[in-house]
Amino acid sequence: MEVAVHSPKEIIARRVALEIRPGMLVNLGIGLPSMVANHIPHDAGVFFQAENGVIGLGARPPEGMEDPNLTDAGGGFVTAVPGAASIDSAMSFGLIRGGHLDMTVLGGLQVDARGHLANWMVPGHMVPGMGGAMDLVAGAKRVIVAMVHSARGEAKIVPECTLPLTAARRVSLIVTEMAVIEPTADGLVLRERGPGVSVEEIRAATAAELIVPAEPPEMTLA
């Protein structure tokens, strides 16, 4: 039997999709997190929200079918599922700040041993502003960080963030192509291994200390 080979980002998006349940209101961050919508059936009863005022985002449209009036918060083209709604920015952030989001999926630059996320500013690079990341980490019921495990050979899961923190709240889960890691009051717990990845490889690619239960299972993909 031929085994499917997925890119690191595809592995992450597929695994995050397994955390989403029917009836949820879920915010997807720009970039990698937006790929999660590709792995949720359009009739699954999940409502994806974007900060720019759309509820009911679908997967990315086929090339040539993009609608310039339908984009996510990062300007990427999206589709809309039946029943989708357009709302103003005040309502959109009211949902976020009011604690009405079941989950947010955000990219990350660093996550530290305490589960703190840094994802909004890189020193020396021009950024337009912090966006809604700080509101999302503070307001969503669950916060999942979807990011590649390392960047340019440098670990992104570190003892302490050297980049400015997005919020002081501990995130709920970290999903990379190598591992599923749960930040807890005791530290970072390795819950699952990536496809074909050993515990030793995960430890070598992670700068922060990991708590490793006996025989963490290999992650399954949607």
C-alpha positions in Angstrom: 0.0 0.0 0.0 1.4 3.4 -1.0 1.9 5.8 2.0 0.9 9.4 1.5 3.7 11.9 1.9 2.8 15.3 3.2 4.7 18.5 3.5 5.5 19.8 7.1 2.7 22.4 6.8 0.2 19.9 5.5 1.0 17.6 8.4 0.4 20.4 10.8 -2.9 21.6 9.2 -4.3 18.0 9.1 -3.4 17.4 12.7 -4.9 20.6 13.9 -8.1 19.9 12.0 -8.6 16.9 14.3 -9.0 19.3 17.3 -12.1 20.9 15.7 -15.6 19.7 16.4 -19.0 20.5 14.8 -20.7 23.6 16.1 -17.4 25.3 17.0 -16.7 29.0 16.2 -13.0 29.0 15.3 -10.6 31.8 14.3 -7.9 30.9 11.8 -4.8 33.1 11.8 -3.1 34.1 8.5 -0.6 31.9 6.7 -0.3 28.2 7.8 -3.4 28.2 10.1 -5.6 29.1 7.2 -4.7 25.8 5.6 -6.7 24.0 8.4 -10.0 24.9 6.6 -8.9 22.7 3.7 -9.3 19.7 5.9 -12.8 20.3 7.3 -15.8 19.2 5.2 -17.9 22.2 4.2 -21.0 20.6 5.8 -19.3 19.8 9.1 -21.1 22.5 11.0 -17.9 24.4 11.8 -17.8 28.2 11.5 -14.5 29.8 10.8 -14.1 33.4 11.7 -11.7 36.0 10.4 -10.9 39.3 12.2 -11.8 41.4 9.2 -15.4 40.4 9.6 -16.3 37.1 8.0 -18.0 34.1 9.7 -18.2 31.0 7.6 -14.9 30.9 5.8 -14.3 27.9 3.5 -11.2 26.5 1.9 -9.0 28.4 -0.5 -10.7 28.7 -3.9 -9.3 27.0 -7.0 -6.9 29.1 -9.1 -8.9 31.5 -11.3 -12.0 31.4 -9.1 -10.8 34.0 -6.5 -13.3 36.7 -5.5 -11.4 39.9 -4.6 -14.2 40.8 -2.2 -13.8 37.7 -0.1 -10.5 37.5 1.8 -9.3 36.6 5.2 -7.6 39.0 7.6 -4.3 38.6 5.8 -5.7 39.4 2.4 -5.6 35.8 1.3 -8.5 34.6 -1.0 -11.1 32.3 0.7 -14.5 30.8 0.0 -17.6 31.0 2.0 -19.8 28.2 3.1 -23.7 28.3 3.0 -24.9 30.5 5.8 -21.8 32.6 6.0 -22.1 36.2 7.3 -20.3 39.4 6.9 -20.0 41.5 10.0 -18.3 44.8 10.9 -15.0 45.0 12.8 -16.6 46.0 16.1 -18.8 42.9 16.1 -15.8 40.7 15.0 -13.7 41.9 17.9 -16.7 41.8 20.3 -16.8 38.0 19.6 -13.1 37.7 20.3 -12.9 39.9 23.4 -16.2 38.6 24.7 -14.9 35.0 25.0 -17.2 33.7 22.3 -14.6 31.9 20.2 -14.3 28.2 21.0 -10.8 28.1 19.5 -8.1 30.1 17.7 -5.4 28.7 15.6 -2.3 31.0 15.3 1.1 30.8 13.8 4.1 31.2 16.1 7.7 32.6 16.0 8.5 31.2 19.5 6.8 29.4 22.3 8.6 29.1 25.6 8.7 26.5 28.4 5.8 28.2 30.2 3.6 28.0 27.1 3.9 31.7 26.3 3.6 32.7 22.6 5.6 35.3 20.6 4.2 35.8 17.1 3.6 39.4 16.3 7.0 41.2 16.0 10.4 40.4 14.8 13.1 43.0 15.8 14.5 44.8 12.8 11.5 44.0 10.5 8.7 46.4 9.7 5.3 45.2 10.8 2.0 47.1 10.3 0.9 46.5 13.9 0.1 43.7 16.3 -3.2 42.9 14.6 -5.7 40.8 16.6 -3.2 38.2 17.9 -3.2 39.7 21.4 -7.0 39.7 21.6 -7.2 36.2 20.3 -4.7 34.7 22.8 -6.5 36.5 25.6 -10.1 35.8 24.5 -10.4 32.4 22.9 -11.4 29.4 25.0 -8.6 27.3 23.4 -5.4 28.6 21.7 -3.6 26.3 19.3 -0.2 27.3 17.9 0.4 25.8 14.5 4.0 26.2 13.4 7.0 24.4 11.9 9.3 23.0 14.6 12.4 24.9 13.6 13.3 27.9 11.4 16.7 28.2 9.7 18.1 25.6 12.0 17.0 27.4 15.1 14.5 25.9 17.6 11.2 27.7 18.0 10.3 26.0 21.2 12.6 27.6 23.7 13.3 28.0 27.4 12.3 31.6 27.3 11.0 33.8 24.4 13.5 36.4 23.2 10.9 38.0 21.0 8.1 40.2 22.5 5.3 38.1 24.0 1.9 38.2 22.4 0.1 37.6 25.7 0.9 36.4 29.2 -1.6 33.5 28.9 -0.4 30.0 28.4 -1.5 28.5 25.1 -3.5 25.3 25.0 -1.5 23.2 22.5 1.4 23.4 20.1 1.3 21.4 16.9 4.3 21.1 14.6 5.3 18.6 12.0 7.4 16.8 14.6 5.2 16.8 17.7 2.0 17.6 19.5 3.0 19.3 22.8 0.8 20.5 25.6 1.9 23.3 27.8 0.9 22.6 31.4 1.6 24.1 34.9 4.4 21.5 35.2 6.0 22.2 31.8 5.8 21.1 28.2 4.4 17.6 27.8 5.0 15.6 24.6 1.7 14.1 23.7 2.3 12.8 20.2 5.2 12.2 17.8 5.1 13.3 14.2 4.9 10.7 11.4 8.1 8.7 11.5 9.7 10.9 14.1 11.4 9.6 17.3 11.4 11.1 20.7 15.2 11.6 20.4 14.7 13.6 17.2 12.1 15.8 18.9 14.3 16.4 21.9 17.2 17.4 19.7 15.1 19.9 17.8 13.5 21.5 20.9 15.5 23.9 23.1 13.0 23.8 26.0 12.9 20.9 28.3 10.1 18.3 27.5 8.2 16.0 29.8 7.9 12.7 28.0 5.4 10.1 29.1 6.2 6.5 28.3 5.6 5.7 24.6 4.0 8.9 23.2 1.9 7.7 20.2 2.5 8.8 16.6 0.0 11.4 15.5 -2.8 10.5 13.1 -3.8 12.8 10.3 -7.2 13.8 9.0 
